[in-house]
Amino acid sequence: MSRVRVLFFASARDATEKKEEEREIAARESTTLRDLLDQLCDDYPSLRPVLDSCAVAVNEEVVEHAFVPLHGGDEVAILPPVSGG
């Protein structure tokens, strides 16, 4: 098994009551970001509606789709919506 680090910001932190956590992912199988997000929502049901308005970054790069493969040592950040002015 490999591990990824998950960072929760703003409303995602409120939904999980955590700042960060480490998750195990299968080392040999192709685990995607979608797989990880589904696991998180299963463990934290109040996170599911929050994800609709959040961006997600993998290794400090915002990703546009959830089928990005994850690897051991990756960092996933759930980011709140940003407004400008």
Salt bridges, closest charged atoms under 4 A:
GLU20 OE1 - ARG5 NH2 2.93
GLU21 OE1 - LYS18 NZ 3.25
GLU21 OE2 - ARG23 NE 2.41
GLU22 OE1 - ARG3 NE 2.83
GLU24 OE2 - ARG3 NH1 3.08
ASP38 OD1 - ARG34 NH1 3.43
ASP42 OD1 - ARG48 NH2 3.84
ASP43 OD2 - ARG23 NH2 2.66
GLU75 OE2 - ARG5 NH1 3.06
